Amino acid sequence: MSTSHSAAALTAMLPPRPGRGMRMDWAAVEEAWGLEFPSDYKQVIAHYGDVLFGDYLQVLAPSTVTPDTCDEPGAPRGGMGFITADARDTWMVTAPTGVETEAQDLVVWGAASSADLFCWLARGEPDEWPVVVFSHGEDTWTRYDVGMTEFLVRVLRGQPGFEVMIDTPLWGDRHASYANSAERRRAREGGADPKE
């Protein structure tokens, strides 16, 4: 499935609500990171923003803070750059098997409430980057030769081969709840359900 088809499949399963996406200065972000992000990821950010799926998996929005600049004075803690730096450090200490890459090739696109990390193996053409998942409880890395949105679609459909997510709220949930950070903040302030 191409990245555009998998992005369309995701939005068909979980229709984005109007006005919930984020506008990004992709030129500035990509210049800071020194890479181009996959087109399906850009579509997810445009449609959903920094979305939390199923109260479990947060898709991170990029900024100009990168793994190389996240430790500079004044840089915010958390965020895609900081979590990518953490994933790279984790790669170095967990002695991964079965995934051939260097730590610097990892870019985190998502983080779970279980501390699992969802990365791209950022080599080659961005729309062909596979997903690499770090399972925190087992300290294992697993590679999936699909892009981000196809990975999400297969998990939401409960498809065989993606059992790394079988014990999560997203496994087989074609109607998973979702809310971006602005919706969750408004809900905390006003006591409303951010998913409505």
matplotlib code that plots the C-alpha trace (Angstrom):
import matplotlib.pyplot as plt

x = [0.0, 1.4, 1.7, -1.1, -3.4, -2.6, -3.1, -6.5, -7.3, -6.5, -8.7, -11.5, -11.3, -10.9, -12.3, -10.4, -12.5, -12.5, -9.9, -8.0, -4.8, -1.6, 0.1, 3.8, 6.6, 7.9, 10.8, 12.1, 11.6, 13.2, 16.1, 16.7, 16.5, 18.5, 16.0, 12.6, 9.7, 7.4, 4.4, 1.9, 3.3, 2.8, -0.8, -1.4, -0.1, -2.2, -5.4, -5.0, -2.2, -0.1, -2.8, -3.2, -4.8, -6.8, -5.3, -2.2, -0.1, 0.9, 2.0, 4.6, 4.7, 8.1, 9.7, 13.1, 14.4, 16.3, 18.2, 21.3, 19.8, 17.5, 20.0, 20.8, 19.9, 16.2, 15.3, 12.0, 12.1, 10.0, 9.0, 10.2, 13.8, 14.3, 12.5, 14.5, 17.7, 16.4, 15.6, 19.1, 20.6, 18.3, 19.4, 23.0, 22.4, 19.9, 22.0, 19.3, 19.2, 17.5, 17.5, 20.5, 21.1, 23.0, 21.4, 21.6, 19.2, 16.3, 13.7, 10.8, 7.4, 5.3, 5.5, 3.1, 1.8, 3.7, 7.0, 7.2, 8.8, 7.7, 10.5, 11.4, 14.5, 15.4, 17.5, 16.7, 13.5, 11.3, 8.1, 9.9, 11.1, 10.1, 8.8, 11.0, 9.2, 11.0, 9.0, 10.0, 8.8, 11.0, 13.8, 13.4, 13.4, 11.1, 11.2, 8.1, 8.6, 5.7, 5.4, 3.8, 0.2, 0.2, 1.5, -1.3, -3.9, -2.8, -2.7, -6.2, -7.4, -5.7, -3.8, -1.4, 2.2, 1.7, 1.2, 3.7, 0.5, -1.8, -2.0, -2.7, -6.1, -5.4, -5.3, -8.2, -10.0, -11.2, -13.0, -10.3, -10.7, -8.4, -7.6, -4.8, -3.0, -5.2, -8.3, -6.9, -5.9, -9.3, -10.9, -8.7, -9.6, -13.3, -14.0, -15.3, -14.4, -11.7, -12.9, -16.3]
y = [0.0, 3.4, 6.1, 8.1, 5.0, 4.2, 7.8, 7.7, 4.3, 5.9, 8.9, 6.7, 4.7, 7.7, 10.7, 13.9, 16.6, 20.0, 22.4, 19.8, 19.6, 21.6, 23.9, 23.3, 25.3, 22.1, 23.9, 25.2, 21.9, 19.8, 22.2, 21.9, 18.1, 17.8, 15.5, 15.3, 13.8, 11.2, 12.5, 10.3, 11.7, 15.3, 14.4, 13.0, 16.2, 18.3, 16.3, 15.4, 17.4, 15.9, 13.2, 10.7, 7.6, 5.4, 7.1, 5.1, 6.2, 9.8, 10.9, 13.6, 16.8, 18.0, 21.3, 22.9, 21.4, 18.3, 15.5, 17.5, 20.7, 19.3, 19.7, 23.3, 25.8, 26.8, 23.9, 22.3, 18.9, 16.3, 16.6, 14.8, 15.9, 15.0, 11.6, 10.8, 11.5, 9.2, 6.5, 6.7, 6.3, 3.4, 1.7, 2.0, 0.2, -2.5, -4.4, -4.8, -7.9, -8.4, -4.7, -3.5, 0.2, 2.9, 4.8, 8.0, 6.5, 6.4, 9.2, 8.8, 9.6, 8.2, 7.3, 5.2, 5.5, 2.2, 3.9, 2.0, 4.1, 4.2, 5.2, 5.4, 3.9, 7.1, 5.8, 6.2, 7.8, 9.1, 7.5, 4.2, 4.4, 1.4, 1.5, 0.3, -0.3, -0.4, -2.5, -1.1, -4.0, -6.4, -4.1, -5.3, -3.6, -4.9, -3.7, -3.5, -2.9, -0.5, 3.3, 5.0, 5.2, 1.6, 0.4, 2.2, 0.9, -2.7, -2.3, -0.8, -3.7, -6.2, -7.7, -10.7, -9.7, -6.7, -8.4, -6.1, -4.0, -6.9, -6.0, -2.3, -0.5, 0.1, -3.5, -4.2, -0.9, 0.5, 3.3, 4.3, 7.5, 10.3, 13.9, 16.3, 18.2, 21.3, 19.2, 17.5, 20.8, 22.3, 19.2, 19.5, 23.1, 22.7, 19.2, 18.0, 14.9, 15.8, 13.1, 14.7]
z = [0.0, -0.9, 1.7, 0.1, 0.1, 3.7, 4.8, 3.0, 4.8, 8.2, 7.6, 6.4, 9.6, 11.9, 10.1, 11.1, 12.7, 11.0, 12.4, 14.4, 12.3, 12.7, 10.2, 10.1, 8.5, 7.0, 5.2, 8.6, 10.4, 7.6, 7.4, 11.2, 11.1, 7.9, 6.3, 4.6, 6.5, 4.9, 3.1, 5.0, 8.3, 7.0, 6.1, 9.6, 11.2, 8.8, 9.5, 13.2, 14.7, 17.5, 18.0, 20.8, 19.4, 21.9, 24.9, 24.1, 21.1, 20.7, 17.2, 17.8, 15.9, 14.9, 15.7, 15.0, 18.2, 17.0, 18.8, 18.3, 19.8, 22.5, 25.3, 24.6, 27.3, 26.9, 24.7, 25.9, 27.4, 25.7, 22.1, 19.0, 19.2, 22.8, 22.5, 19.4, 21.3, 24.1, 21.5, 20.0, 23.5, 24.2, 21.0, 22.1, 25.5, 24.5, 22.0, 19.4, 17.2, 13.9, 12.9, 11.0, 11.5, 13.3, 16.2, 14.2, 11.6, 14.1, 14.2, 16.6, 15.3, 18.2, 21.9, 23.9, 27.4, 28.0, 27.1, 23.8, 21.0, 17.4, 15.0, 11.4, 10.1, 8.2, 5.3, 1.7, 0.4, 3.2, 1.8, 2.0, 5.6, 7.6, 11.1, 14.0, 17.4, 20.7, 23.2, 26.6, 28.7, 26.8, 25.7, 22.1, 18.7, 15.9, 12.3, 10.1, 6.4, 6.1, 6.6, 9.6, 8.4, 7.0, 10.4, 12.2, 9.7, 10.2, 13.9, 14.0, 11.7, 14.0, 11.1, 11.7, 11.8, 13.9, 17.2, 18.9, 19.6, 20.5, 24.2, 23.5, 23.3, 19.6, 18.5, 16.2, 17.2, 13.9, 15.8, 18.2, 20.1, 19.3, 20.4, 19.8, 22.5, 22.1, 22.5, 25.6, 27.1, 26.6, 28.1, 31.2, 31.6, 30.9, 32.1, 28.7, 26.8, 24.2, 21.8, 21.2]

ax = plt.figure().add_subplot(projection="3d")
ax.plot(x, y, z, "-o")
ax.set_aspect("equal")
plt.show()
